[in-house]
């Protein structure tokens, strides 16, 4: 509300309905996509998560998505399939911040899954702590959990 009264004082007395009408007008006129406000398509979103997962798994810098992965994929697609499909691939979000956000989402999801498995386990679980030092002589503590799930013993990394 403060933003509305200080930046747009002429609109501060407008009703919510007037803003909804304005939004509908923008969407109908396709003005929002022209200003860069577009929804990510589901295949592009899924591709972004899959690339982020691979980047995290390979322990590569998050910038590799926009500096290496997408340029290579665009060139390969254009050479093999043509420019029509290159344009579709350009919609895959792989910026540094996006990859970081995707990796955070993936890691939070994995943690939630492990926590749900721990809660569902009928047997007690064990937590293992391991202390080590890295090359700069900085101490690290690693936490693992070992538990029974689906007739198998699982060991998962919790945090560092």
Secondary structure, DSSP 8 states (H G I E B T S, - for coil): -HHHHHH-GGGTT--HHHHHHHHHHHHHTTHHHHTT-----HHHHHHHHHHHHHHHHTT--TTHIIIIIHHHHHHHHHHHT-HHHHHHHTTS---HHHHHHHHHHHHHHHHHHHHHHHHH-SS--EEEEEEEE-TT--EEEEEEEEEEETTEEEEEEEE-
